[in-house]
Amino acid sequence: MRRATWLLQDADVVWLRNPFPILIGKNKSETTEDFQISTDVYNGDPHSPEHLINTGFYYVRSNNQTIRMFESWYGRRDNSSKKEQDVLLEMSRGGVLTSELGVKTRYLDTAWFSGFCSDIRDVEQVVTVHANCCRSIIAKVKDLKVVIGDWKRWKMLAAHWKATGRRRAIPFRWTGHFGCWNSWNNHNVTTQL
């Protein structure tokens, strides 16, 4: 029986480019990682378990190690009062993923797999944008609409530069995530995600 490789993402992740060349490599055999997961803040080492992970976007290669990982992950979650992301973070930082289960894990660089916790830096690199570090759905939707508007503006500028053969001296800047930033000022916990 052939096992599937799959990607899971939250509804608040927007794709600006195809992520698969980064996740699987250009010739589909470059990557050796079993599990690749987004981070809220990237520390520069793709294999360091010290990252603050985010389960809003992850890519899994099905094999015995990842099957055991999910069994352990959901078993631990069901036996605790913690959220699934917190359980996986404990497993990652505690060495359960790599040492105990043998899962080859890659923590994704926020330069490609960005989010609102770490500002999008390079418009020419970013692949996905996750509306993380935000307290309300209304704020997430508002700021993701702004990201899409910024992306459309960038695409128009890039097309103009290509057509004219000139590049603008002023660097492109993303609009701030004001909806999400301001969502933390509302102390009504019933709107918290």
N, C-alpha and C positions, 0 to 999 in steps of 0.2 A: 504494500500500500504506500502510495506517495503522500508525503506530508506537505502541508501548505505553509507558505511564508505569508505573513499578513501584517497589515498596518492598522493601528487603532488610533483614533484621534477624537478629541472633544469637538463639539459643535462650534466652539468659539476659536477655531484655528482656521486661518485663511491661507490658501496656497497662492503664492505669487509666481512660483516656478515649480517645475517637476522635481520632487525630492528624491526620486529613485536613483539618479546618477550618483548622488552623494551616499545614499543608503546602501546601494548594492554595487557601486562602481560602474564604470562605463562598459566593461565586458561581462558583467553579471557574475563574475567569479572572483573579483578582487577582495571583497569583504569576507572576513572570517568570523565576525562577531555573530553571536546567537541572538543578542538582545541589544537594541539601540534605543535610547530614551532621551527625551528632551530635558533640559535643565533650566532652572530659573536664573541661575548665575553660573557662568562657565569659568572654571579655574585654570584652563590652559592645558590640562592633561585629559585626553579622551578616555583614559582607563582608570582614573582616580575615583574610588568610591566615595570621596568626600564631597562630591557635587550635591547641590540641593536639587534633587530630581523633580520632574513634573510628569505625572502620568497622563497628561493631556495629549501627548503624541509619542507613540513608540512603535517600533518595527521589530517583529519577532520572526526568527527562523525556527520552524518547528523541528524539534529533535528531542531526544530523551532528557537532556538537561533543561530545556525550556518547559517541557511538560512537567517535570518535577518542580521547577520554579513556580509555575502557576498553582500546582497542588499545594505547595508549601505556603505561597503567598496568600491564597484564599483561605486555606486552613487556619493560618495565623490570624487573618482578618476576622474570620468568623468566631474566633476564640478570644477576641479582644474588643475593646470599645473604640479602637482607633479606626481612622479612615484608611482606605486601601493604599493611598499614596504614602501615608505615614508608616504603615507596616512595611511597604517595599523599601522606603528610605532606611528603616532600621535594618532590614535584611542586607541592603547594599553596604551600609557603613559598618555593619557587624561582620562582613566577610562571608555571609551565607551564600550570596549569589556566586561569587567566584571561587572561594576556597571549599565550601561545603558542597555546593551543587555543580560546580564546574562550568557555570554559564559565562561565556566570553561576552563581556559587557562593554559597550561604547556609550559614553555620555556625549550627547550632541552639542556642538559649538553653537552658542547663541548668535554668532555672526551669520549662520545659515538658518538656524531654527530659532527665530527670535520670539520675543514676547514683551509684554509691558513691564515685566520685572527688570529687564535689561534693555535699555533703549536700542532700537534698531540702528546699527551703525552704518553699514555700507549698502546702499540701495542696489549696487551691482552684484552683491553676494546673497542677500537675504532670499530665502526660499519660502519659509512659512512665517506667519505672525500669529502668536497665541495671545488672546486677551486674558492673560493671567495677572495676578496681583491686583485684582479688581473685585469690588464687593457686590456689585449688582449687575443683573442682566441688562438693564437699561443702559448703564454706563458702558458695558462691553459692546453692545450693538452700536452705540453712538461712536465709540472710538474705532471700532472696526470699519465703520462706514468712512471715517476720516482716513484710515489707512488705505482703503480702496481708492478714495479720491486722490490721495497723495501718489499712489501707484500709477493711476491713470495720468496724472500730471507728469510724473517721471517718464512714462512711456512716450508721451508727446514730446517732451524735451529731448529725449534720446533720439527719437525719429528726426527731429529738427536738426540736431547736431550731426547726425549721420548724413542727412540730405545736404547740409551746407558744408560739411567737412570741418566745422569749427566746434570747439567745445567751450562751453561757458566757463568763465573764470570763477564764478561763485558756486561753491558746492551745493548740491541738493540737500535740503533739510526736511526731515519728517515733522509734521505737526505734532505737538505734544498730546499726550493721552489724558486730556483734561477731565473727561468724564470719569475715567477710572481713578485718577488722582483725587478728584473731588469726592468720589464715592466713599473714601475713607473718613471724610468729615461728617458723614451721616452716622450717628451712633445708634440708630435704630437697628438692633440685631436681627429683626425679622426680615430685613432686606439683604442680609448677608448671605453669600453663597457658600 
